[in-house]
Amino acid sequence: MLTVAVSAVVLTAWLAGADPRSGPPFDPLQQLGMFYLDEPAPLLDGLG
């Protein structure tokens, strides 16, 4: 579960870094990435 979230964040970061000028096409992916970024934080706090 956590691996999937991390993978999604890494993929989103890679896509965002691949071509920053093409913003609109990647907007849904960035929103998905932010969702995954926000989700695992409490989980990580619980583990740490």
C-alpha positions, 0 to 999 in steps of 0.5 A: 500500500505504502509502496504504491503511494510512494511509486505514484509520488515518484512517477508524478514527480518524474512526469512533472520534472520531465517537461514542466512547460506542459502543465495542463496535460499533467494536471490530473496526475499532479492532483493524484500525486498530491492526494497520495502525498497527503495520505501516507503522512499519518501512516508514516507518523504512526510508524515513526 
